Amino acid sequence: MPITYPTPKLVIFDCDGVLVDSETLSNQVLVDNLARHGLQLSLAECMDLFVGGTMADVRTKAIARGADLPQDWIAEIYEETYTRLRQGVDLVPGVSDLLALLQARGIAFCVASNGSEEKMRITLGQNGLWDLFHPHAMFSAHTLKTGKPDPDLFLAAACHFDVQARDCLVIEDSENGAIAAARAGMRCLGFDPHGTGHRLTPHNAEHITTMTDVPRLIGLLP
């Protein structure tokens, strides 16, 4: 028998790949950068290796695979990535309607990301969502000094809204995010619009392919 969940009191969104369709753009920048530093990866390989990680983790993994990265590489890749994102990034289809529905039903929501607030200012700002989340509904690993797969980012969000973990819903597209949700004791929807969710479902994430699936799954629509 399927598990029946109560309607959540707090919905926690990841940012890149969940609110904004930025993962392909950012990872193409990473592919091009690493190629200059001696590591050849396809876009698919890059995304499989690095999506959802912190840039410090990316640096460690890239060096282990043969990349010759300078000491200031993290600053370098951030500058290149931000430059590309400023050229334009779209919202994930259906996100605007979902946020409007949550607002109409009085359900709190926030963003919790391994990315920096500066990056979210660029991506959310150009799409009119910055003021919706900042400053009271935005949780960044850069600011809190803790990142996924540790659960602390999600638990900090729940604490801020005075909501128990069991009453939270996480929407994630990365394995690290799904692991963090499981460790936090939170229900997770694993957003993988072009695949099967194979990286997410082993960590108890429920695979979804579109944001229009969410209202039904959380009891807001029949």
DOKEMAR-637367 format. One line per 8 residues: number of its first residue (from 1); their letters; for each residue x, y, z of N, C-alpha, C. Coordinates in Angstrom, 2 decimals, always signed. Example, Ala and Ser with C-alpha at 12.3 -4.5 7.8 and 13.67 -1.06 7.14 Angstrom:
DOKEMAR-637367
1	as	+13.19/-5.69/+7.80/+12.30/-4.50/+7.80/+13.20/-3.30/+7.80  +12.85/-2.25/+7.08/+13.67/-1.06/+7.14/+12.90/+0.03/+7.87 .
This chain:
DOKEMAR-637367
1	mpityptp	+0.84/-1.20/+0.00/+0.00/+0.00/+0.00/+0.88/+1.25/+0.00  +0.63/+2.24/-0.90/+1.45/+3.45/-0.94/+1.37/+4.22/+0.37  +2.49/+4.86/+0.71/+2.53/+5.69/+1.91/+1.70/+6.95/+1.67  +0.87/+7.31/+2.62/+0.09/+8.54/+2.54/+0.76/+9.60/+3.42  +1.11/+10.72/+2.80/+1.80/+11.79/+3.52/+0.83/+12.94/+3.78  +0.98/+13.61/+4.91/+0.20/+14.83/+5.13/+0.74/+15.96/+4.24  -0.08/+16.95/+3.99/+0.39/+18.12/+3.25/+1.52/+18.78/+4.03  +2.63/+19.07/+3.38/+3.77/+19.64/+4.12/+3.47/+21.05/+4.63 .
9	klvifdcd	+4.16/+21.40/+5.71/+4.08/+22.75/+6.25/+5.20/+23.64/+5.70  +6.25/+23.00/+5.15/+7.38/+23.72/+4.56/+7.89/+22.94/+3.36  +8.02/+23.62/+2.23/+8.62/+23.02/+1.03/+9.99/+23.66/+0.83  +11.02/+22.81/+0.78/+12.41/+23.26/+0.64/+12.88/+22.93/-0.78  +13.17/+23.96/-1.55/+13.64/+23.79/-2.92/+15.17/+23.88/-2.98  +15.79/+22.98/-3.73/+17.13/+23.25/-4.20/+17.03/+24.37/-5.22  +18.15/+24.97/-5.58/+18.10/+26.08/-6.54/+18.45/+25.61/-7.95  +19.72/+25.30/-8.20/+20.16/+24.93/-9.54/+19.55/+23.60/-9.97 .
17	gvlvdset	+18.84/+23.63/-11.08/+18.23/+22.43/-11.60/+16.84/+22.16/-11.07  +16.41/+22.93/-10.06/+15.07/+22.75/-9.48/+14.26/+24.03/-9.65  +14.79/+25.15/-9.21/+14.12/+26.44/-9.45/+14.53/+27.03/-10.80  +15.82/+26.96/-11.09/+16.34/+27.51/-12.35/+17.05/+26.43/-13.13  +16.93/+26.49/-14.45/+17.47/+25.47/-15.34/+18.92/+25.80/-15.67  +19.77/+25.76/-14.64/+21.14/+26.26/-14.76/+22.20/+25.17/-14.79  +21.83/+23.93/-14.51/+22.85/+22.89/-14.38/+23.61/+22.64/-15.69  +22.90/+22.58/-16.79/+23.59/+22.33/-18.06/+24.54/+23.47/-18.40 .
25	lsnqvlvd	+24.09/+24.71/-18.19/+24.94/+25.87/-18.49/+26.19/+25.85/-17.61  +26.00/+25.67/-16.30/+27.13/+25.70/-15.38/+28.11/+24.57/-15.64  +27.58/+23.39/-15.95/+28.47/+22.26/-16.18/+29.20/+22.36/-17.51  +28.62/+23.03/-18.50/+29.36/+23.24/-19.74/+30.54/+24.18/-19.50  +30.34/+25.18/-18.66/+31.46/+26.06/-18.26/+32.55/+25.23/-17.58  +32.13/+24.31/-16.72/+33.08/+23.46/-16.00/+33.82/+22.54/-16.96  +33.12/+21.95/-17.92/+33.76/+21.10/-18.93/+34.84/+21.87/-19.67  +34.50/+23.07/-20.12/+35.46/+23.87/-20.89/+36.65/+24.29/-20.03 .
33	nlarhglq	+36.39/+24.64/-18.77/+37.47/+25.05/-17.88/+38.41/+23.89/-17.58  +37.86/+22.74/-17.23/+38.70/+21.59/-16.88/+39.51/+21.10/-18.07  +38.96/+21.24/-19.26/+39.71/+20.85/-20.46/+40.99/+21.68/-20.58  +40.90/+22.96/-20.24/+42.09/+23.81/-20.27/+43.11/+23.40/-19.21  +42.62/+22.71/-18.19/+43.51/+22.29/-17.10/+43.81/+20.79/-17.16  +43.63/+20.19/-18.34/+44.13/+18.85/-18.55/+43.17/+17.71/-18.28  +41.89/+18.01/-18.00/+40.92/+16.94/-17.74/+39.80/+17.03/-18.77  +39.71/+16.01/-19.62/+38.69/+15.98/-20.66/+37.48/+15.19/-20.17 .
41	lslaecmd	+36.33/+15.84/-20.13/+35.09/+15.19/-19.73/+33.98/+15.59/-20.70  +33.06/+14.67/-20.94/+31.85/+15.04/-21.67/+30.92/+15.77/-20.70  +29.92/+16.44/-21.25/+28.95/+17.13/-20.40/+28.23/+16.13/-19.50  +27.85/+14.99/-20.06/+27.14/+13.98/-19.27/+28.02/+13.46/-18.14  +29.30/+13.21/-18.42/+30.22/+12.75/-17.38/+30.39/+13.79/-16.29  +30.50/+15.04/-16.70/+30.68/+16.14/-15.75/+29.48/+16.24/-14.82  +28.30/+16.17/-15.38/+27.10/+16.30/-14.57/+26.94/+15.11/-13.63  +27.29/+13.93/-14.11/+27.18/+12.74/-13.28/+28.15/+12.80/-12.10 .
49	lfvggtma	+29.32/+13.37/-12.33/+30.34/+13.45/-11.29/+30.08/+14.57/-10.29  +29.60/+15.72/-10.76/+29.70/+16.92/-9.95/+28.39/+17.59/-9.53  +27.26/+17.25/-10.17/+26.01/+17.94/-9.83/+25.68/+17.73/-8.36  +25.39/+18.83/-7.68/+24.99/+18.78/-6.28/+26.12/+18.89/-5.29  +27.37/+18.91/-5.77/+28.50/+19.01/-4.86/+28.92/+20.45/-4.63  +29.71/+20.66/-3.60/+30.31/+21.97/-3.39/+31.48/+22.12/-4.36  +31.91/+23.35/-4.61/+33.01/+23.53/-5.54/+34.32/+23.01/-4.96  +34.44/+23.00/-3.64/+35.62/+22.39/-3.02/+35.65/+20.89/-3.32 .
57	dvrtkaia	+34.49/+20.24/-3.28/+34.42/+18.82/-3.63/+34.75/+18.60/-5.10  +34.25/+19.49/-5.96/+34.54/+19.38/-7.39/+36.05/+19.47/-7.62  +36.70/+20.42/-6.95/+38.15/+20.60/-7.10/+38.89/+19.32/-6.70  +38.51/+18.75/-5.56/+39.18/+17.54/-5.07/+39.01/+16.39/-6.05  +37.78/+16.18/-6.53/+37.52/+15.09/-7.47/+38.25/+15.32/-8.79  +38.27/+16.56/-9.27/+38.92/+16.86/-10.55/+40.43/+16.61/-10.47  +41.04/+17.02/-9.38/+42.47/+16.79/-9.21/+42.76/+15.29/-9.15  +41.90/+14.54/-8.46/+42.08/+13.09/-8.36/+42.01/+12.42/-9.73 .
65	rgadlpqd	+41.33/+13.07/-10.68/+41.19/+12.51/-12.03/+42.21/+13.10/-12.99  +43.15/+13.88/-12.48/+44.26/+14.35/-13.30/+44.26/+15.80/-13.68  +43.30/+16.58/-13.22/+43.29/+18.01/-13.54/+44.42/+18.73/-12.80  +45.07/+19.64/-13.48/+46.14/+20.45/-12.88/+45.55/+21.83/-12.57  +45.01/+21.97/-11.37/+44.27/+23.18/-11.02/+45.11/+24.11/-10.15  +45.06/+25.40/-10.46/+45.81/+26.37/-9.64/+45.15/+26.57/-8.28  +45.88/+27.20/-7.39/+45.38/+27.43/-6.03/+44.10/+28.26/-6.04  +44.02/+29.21/-6.98/+42.85/+30.10/-7.01/+41.78/+29.60/-7.97 .
73	wiaeiyee	+41.75/+28.28/-8.21/+40.83/+27.74/-9.21/+39.37/+27.98/-8.85  +39.00/+27.87/-7.59/+37.60/+28.04/-7.22/+37.12/+29.45/-7.57  +37.92/+30.45/-7.29/+37.56/+31.82/-7.67/+37.45/+31.93/-9.20  +38.35/+31.26/-9.90/+38.35/+31.29/-11.36/+37.06/+30.69/-11.93  +36.67/+29.52/-11.44/+35.49/+28.86/-12.00/+34.21/+29.60/-11.61  +34.18/+30.18/-10.42/+33.02/+30.99/-10.06/+32.88/+32.17/-11.00  +33.95/+32.85/-11.28/+33.89/+34.02/-12.17/+33.37/+33.63/-13.55  +33.88/+32.51/-14.08/+33.46/+32.07/-15.41/+31.99/+31.62/-15.40 .
81	tytrlrqg	+31.60/+30.94/-14.34/+30.21/+30.47/-14.25/+29.24/+31.63/-14.12  +29.55/+32.57/-13.25/+28.66/+33.71/-13.05/+28.53/+34.54/-14.32  +29.63/+34.68/-15.05/+29.59/+35.42/-16.32/+28.61/+34.76/-17.28  +28.66/+33.43/-17.36/+27.75/+32.71/-18.26/+26.30/+32.84/-17.79  +26.06/+32.70/-16.49/+24.69/+32.75/-15.99/+24.07/+34.14/-16.16  +24.90/+35.17/-16.09/+24.38/+36.53/-16.30/+23.85/+36.73/-17.70  +24.28/+35.88/-18.63/+23.80/+35.99/-20.01/+22.37/+35.47/-20.16  +21.87/+34.80/-19.12/+20.48/+34.35/-19.15/+20.31/+32.91/-18.73 .
89	vdlvpgvs	+19.38/+32.68/-17.83/+19.03/+31.33/-17.41/+17.53/+31.31/-17.15  +16.88/+30.25/-17.59/+15.42/+30.15/-17.48/+15.00/+29.50/-16.17  +13.78/+29.81/-15.74/+13.17/+29.07/-14.66/+12.84/+27.65/-15.14  +12.87/+26.69/-14.24/+12.38/+25.36/-14.55/+10.88/+25.47/-14.85  +10.40/+24.88/-15.92/+8.98/+24.97/-16.26/+8.08/+24.50/-15.11  +7.06/+25.29/-14.84/+6.10/+24.95/-13.79/+6.42/+25.51/-12.43  +7.63/+26.03/-12.23/+8.02/+26.54/-10.91/+7.18/+27.74/-10.49  +6.96/+28.67/-11.38/+6.19/+29.87/-11.02/+4.79/+29.51/-10.55 .
97	dllallqa	+4.13/+28.60/-11.27/+2.78/+28.18/-10.88/+2.79/+27.45/-9.54  +3.81/+26.63/-9.32/+3.90/+25.90/-8.06/+4.09/+26.86/-6.88  +4.96/+27.83/-7.02/+5.19/+28.80/-5.96/+3.92/+29.61/-5.68  +3.22/+29.99/-6.75/+1.97/+30.74/-6.57/+0.93/+29.91/-5.83  +0.87/+28.61/-6.13/-0.09/+27.73/-5.46/+0.27/+27.59/-3.98  +1.54/+27.42/-3.67/+1.96/+27.32/-2.28/+1.61/+28.59/-1.51  +1.86/+29.74/-2.14/+1.49/+31.01/-1.50/-0.01/+31.08/-1.24  -0.79/+30.69/-2.24/-2.25/+30.76/-2.11/-2.77/+29.85/-1.01 .
105	rgiafcva	-2.10/+28.73/-0.79/-2.53/+27.78/+0.24/-1.88/+28.05/+1.59  -1.04/+29.06/+1.67/-0.41/+29.41/+2.94/+0.66/+28.44/+3.38  +1.32/+27.77/+2.44/+2.39/+26.82/+2.77/+3.74/+27.52/+2.60  +4.53/+27.50/+3.64/+5.84/+28.16/+3.60/+6.77/+27.44/+2.63  +7.69/+28.18/+2.03/+8.70/+27.57/+1.17/+9.99/+28.36/+1.26  +11.09/+27.71/+0.91/+12.40/+28.35/+0.96/+13.32/+27.66/-0.04  +14.51/+28.20/-0.18/+15.54/+27.59/-1.02/+16.72/+27.25/-0.14  +17.29/+26.06/-0.35/+18.48/+25.62/+0.38/+19.45/+25.04/-0.63 .
113	sngseekm	+20.60/+25.68/-0.78/+21.50/+25.36/-1.88/+22.94/+25.26/-1.42  +23.69/+24.38/-2.06/+25.13/+24.35/-1.85/+25.81/+25.53/-2.53  +25.09/+26.24/-3.39/+25.64/+27.42/-4.07/+25.63/+28.64/-3.18  +26.26/+29.69/-3.65/+26.38/+30.93/-2.89/+25.16/+31.81/-3.08  +24.97/+32.74/-2.15/+23.90/+33.72/-2.31/+24.14/+34.57/-3.55  +25.41/+34.85/-3.86/+25.72/+35.64/-5.05/+25.21/+34.95/-6.31  +25.42/+33.64/-6.38/+24.95/+32.88/-7.54/+23.43/+32.91/-7.60  +22.76/+32.76/-6.46/+21.30/+32.79/-6.44/+20.77/+34.17/-6.77 .
121	ritlgqng	+21.52/+35.21/-6.40/+21.11/+36.57/-6.77/+21.07/+36.71/-8.30  +22.06/+36.11/-8.96/+22.13/+36.17/-10.42/+20.98/+35.39/-11.04  +20.81/+34.13/-10.63/+19.85/+33.27/-11.30/+18.41/+33.58/-10.91  +18.16/+33.77/-9.62/+16.80/+34.08/-9.17/+16.44/+35.53/-9.47  +17.44/+36.41/-9.40/+17.18/+37.83/-9.60/+16.69/+38.14/-10.99  +17.29/+37.51/-12.00/+16.89/+37.81/-13.38/+15.53/+37.22/-13.72  +15.02/+36.34/-12.83/+13.72/+35.72/-13.06/+12.65/+36.21/-12.08  +12.95/+37.26/-11.33/+11.96/+37.87/-10.46/+11.69/+37.13/-9.16 .
129	lwdlfhph	+12.58/+36.19/-8.78/+12.34/+35.40/-7.57/+13.23/+35.79/-6.39  +14.21/+36.65/-6.62/+15.14/+36.99/-5.53/+14.41/+37.52/-4.31  +13.52/+38.48/-4.51/+12.81/+39.08/-3.38/+11.83/+38.12/-2.72  +11.45/+37.07/-3.43/+10.54/+36.08/-2.87/+11.24/+35.22/-1.81  +12.55/+35.04/-1.97/+13.30/+34.16/-1.08/+14.24/+34.91/-0.13  +14.79/+36.01/-0.57/+15.81/+36.70/+0.22/+15.19/+37.80/+1.07  +15.62/+37.93/+2.34/+16.66/+37.15/+3.03/+16.12/+36.05/+3.92  +14.81/+35.99/+4.15/+14.29/+35.13/+5.22/+14.00/+33.72/+4.79 .
137	amfsahtl	+14.10/+33.41/+3.51/+13.79/+32.05/+3.04/+14.90/+31.54/+2.13  +16.15/+31.87/+2.48/+17.30/+31.50/+1.66/+18.39/+30.94/+2.57  +18.82/+29.73/+2.26/+19.82/+29.05/+3.07/+20.93/+28.54/+2.14  +22.12/+29.11/+2.32/+23.25/+28.80/+1.46/+24.34/+28.09/+2.27  +24.92/+27.05/+1.67/+26.03/+26.36/+2.32/+27.21/+27.30/+2.54  +27.35/+28.29/+1.67/+28.46/+29.24/+1.82/+28.27/+30.09/+3.07  +27.03/+30.43/+3.37/+26.74/+31.28/+4.53/+26.73/+30.48/+5.82  +26.11/+29.30/+5.79/+25.97/+28.49/+7.00/+27.16/+27.58/+7.24 .
145	ktgkpdpd	+28.08/+27.50/+6.27/+29.29/+26.68/+6.41/+28.98/+25.21/+6.60  +27.92/+24.76/+6.00/+27.57/+23.34/+6.00/+26.82/+23.05/+4.72  +27.15/+21.96/+4.06/+26.53/+21.67/+2.78/+26.05/+20.25/+2.67  +25.20/+20.00/+1.70/+24.74/+18.66/+1.40/+25.94/+17.81/+0.94  +26.00/+16.54/+1.33/+24.95/+15.66/+1.83/+24.69/+15.74/+3.34  +25.41/+16.59/+4.07/+25.06/+16.76/+5.49/+23.64/+17.33/+5.58  +22.87/+16.95/+6.57/+21.48/+17.39/+6.66/+21.29/+18.77/+7.28  +22.38/+19.38/+7.75/+22.25/+20.58/+8.57/+21.60/+21.75/+7.84 .
153	lflaaach	+21.81/+21.86/+6.53/+21.21/+22.95/+5.76/+19.69/+22.85/+5.80  +19.17/+21.66/+5.61/+17.72/+21.44/+5.65/+17.19/+21.60/+7.07  +17.92/+21.11/+8.04/+17.47/+21.22/+9.43/+17.46/+22.67/+9.89  +18.42/+23.47/+9.40/+18.44/+24.90/+9.73/+17.20/+25.59/+9.17  +16.81/+25.21/+7.95/+15.61/+25.79/+7.35/+14.37/+25.42/+8.15  +14.26/+24.15/+8.55/+13.11/+23.71/+9.33/+13.05/+24.44/+10.67  +14.21/+24.60/+11.31/+14.27/+25.30/+12.59/+13.84/+26.75/+12.43  +14.30/+27.40/+11.36/+13.95/+28.80/+11.11/+12.44/+28.97/+11.00 .
161	fdvqardc	+11.77/+28.03/+10.35/+10.32/+28.13/+10.16/+9.55/+27.43/+11.28  +10.28/+26.89/+12.27/+9.66/+26.21/+13.41/+8.75/+25.08/+12.95  +9.31/+24.26/+12.04/+8.59/+23.12/+11.47/+9.38/+21.85/+11.75  +8.70/+20.79/+12.14/+9.37/+19.51/+12.36/+9.80/+18.91/+11.02  +10.88/+18.13/+11.05/+11.40/+17.51/+9.83/+10.34/+16.69/+9.13  +9.50/+15.99/+9.88/+8.48/+15.14/+9.27/+7.42/+15.94/+8.51  +7.36/+17.24/+8.76/+6.39/+18.10/+8.09/+7.00/+18.90/+6.94  +8.24/+18.54/+6.58/+8.93/+19.22/+5.48/+8.93/+18.35/+4.23 .
169	lviedsen	+8.94/+19.00/+3.09/+9.12/+18.34/+1.80/+10.31/+18.98/+1.10  +11.23/+18.17/+0.63/+12.41/+18.64/-0.10/+12.23/+18.30/-1.58  +12.56/+19.24/-2.46/+12.58/+18.96/-3.90/+14.02/+19.13/-4.38  +14.61/+18.05/-4.87/+16.03/+17.99/-5.19/+16.27/+17.34/-6.53  +17.40/+17.68/-7.14/+17.78/+17.01/-8.38/+19.13/+16.31/-8.27  +19.75/+16.36/-7.09/+21.09/+15.79/-6.94/+21.10/+14.67/-5.91  +22.05/+13.77/-6.08/+22.21/+12.68/-5.12/+22.55/+13.22/-3.74  +23.45/+14.20/-3.68/+23.80/+14.79/-2.38/+22.57/+15.38/-1.69 .
177	gaiaaara	+21.69/+16.00/-2.46/+20.49/+16.58/-1.88/+19.54/+15.52/-1.36  +19.40/+14.43/-2.12/+18.53/+13.34/-1.69/+19.06/+12.68/-0.42  +20.38/+12.52/-0.35/+21.00/+11.94/+0.85/+20.76/+12.85/+2.05  +20.94/+14.17/+1.84/+20.73/+15.12/+2.93/+19.30/+15.08/+3.44  +18.34/+14.97/+2.53/+16.94/+14.90/+2.93/+16.68/+13.63/+3.74  +17.23/+12.51/+3.28/+17.04/+11.25/+4.01/+17.65/+11.35/+5.40  +18.83/+11.93/+5.49/+19.49/+12.07/+6.79/+18.73/+13.01/+7.71  +18.03/+13.97/+7.13/+17.26/+14.92/+7.93/+15.90/+14.36/+8.33 .
185	gmrclgfd	+15.52/+13.22/+7.76/+14.22/+12.64/+8.05/+13.09/+13.34/+7.33  +13.37/+13.86/+6.12/+12.39/+14.61/+5.35/+12.01/+13.87/+4.08  +10.76/+13.96/+3.71/+10.30/+13.43/+2.44/+10.98/+14.19/+1.31  +11.36/+13.48/+0.24/+12.06/+14.11/-0.87/+11.45/+13.70/-2.19  +11.20/+14.69/-3.04/+10.84/+14.45/-4.43/+12.09/+14.65/-5.27  +12.47/+13.63/-6.01/+13.68/+13.69/-6.82/+13.36/+14.10/-8.24  +13.71/+15.33/-8.58/+13.37/+15.91/-9.88/+14.42/+15.51/-10.92  +14.01/+14.69/-11.87/+14.89/+14.24/-12.94/+14.06/+14.19/-14.21 .
193	phgtghrl	+13.91/+15.33/-14.90/+12.96/+15.41/-16.01/+13.34/+14.59/-17.23  +14.62/+14.23/-17.35/+15.05/+13.54/-18.57/+15.52/+12.11/-18.30  +15.29/+11.61/-17.08/+15.78/+10.28/-16.77/+14.84/+9.50/-15.88  +15.42/+8.54/-15.19/+14.63/+7.63/-14.36/+14.77/+7.92/-12.87  +15.62/+8.90/-12.55/+15.87/+9.19/-11.14/+16.77/+8.17/-10.48  +17.59/+7.46/-11.28/+18.39/+6.35/-10.73/+19.39/+6.81/-9.69  +19.82/+8.07/-9.75/+20.76/+8.57/-8.73/+20.03/+8.96/-7.45  +18.72/+9.16/-7.55/+17.96/+9.72/-6.43/+17.12/+8.69/-5.70 .
201	tphnaehi	+16.50/+7.79/-6.44/+15.57/+6.84/-5.81/+16.22/+5.89/-4.80  +17.52/+5.55/-4.94/+18.12/+4.71/-3.90/+18.16/+5.38/-2.52  +17.96/+6.68/-2.49/+18.00/+7.43/-1.23/+16.60/+7.86/-0.80  +15.61/+7.07/-1.20/+14.21/+7.25/-0.80/+13.54/+8.47/-1.42  +14.14/+9.02/-2.47/+13.49/+10.11/-3.19/+12.46/+9.53/-4.16  +11.32/+10.21/-4.26/+10.27/+9.81/-5.20/+10.51/+10.52/-6.52  +10.66/+9.77/-7.59/+11.02/+10.35/-8.87/+9.86/+11.15/-9.47  +10.15/+12.39/-9.85/+9.19/+13.20/-10.60/+9.90/+13.74/-11.84 .
209	ttmtdvpr	+9.11/+13.99/-12.89/+9.69/+14.47/-14.14/+9.25/+15.89/-14.47  +8.27/+16.41/-13.75/+7.79/+17.76/-14.00/+7.26/+18.38/-12.72  +7.36/+19.68/-12.60/+6.87/+20.36/-11.41/+5.34/+20.30/-11.30  +4.68/+20.00/-12.41/+3.22/+19.88/-12.34/+2.79/+18.62/-11.58  +3.75/+17.70/-11.33/+3.45/+16.53/-10.52/+3.30/+16.87/-9.04  +3.94/+17.95/-8.61/+4.08/+18.21/-7.17/+2.74/+18.47/-6.47  +1.87/+19.34/-6.96/+0.63/+19.61/-6.22/-0.18/+18.36/-5.90  -0.27/+17.44/-6.84/-1.02/+16.20/-6.58/-0.33/+15.36/-5.52 .
217	ligllp	+1.00/+15.27/-5.58/+1.74/+14.42/-4.67/+1.73/+14.95/-3.23  +1.48/+16.23/-3.07/+1.48/+16.78/-1.71/+0.06/+17.14/-1.23  -0.93/+16.65/-1.99/-2.30/+16.77/-1.52/-2.99/+18.09/-1.79  -2.46/+18.88/-2.72/-3.09/+20.16/-3.02/-4.06/+20.07/-4.19  -3.94/+18.99/-4.97/-4.85/+18.76/-6.08/-5.22/+17.28/-6.08  -6.39/+16.93/-6.58/-6.80/+15.53/-6.62/-5.95/+14.72/-7.60 .
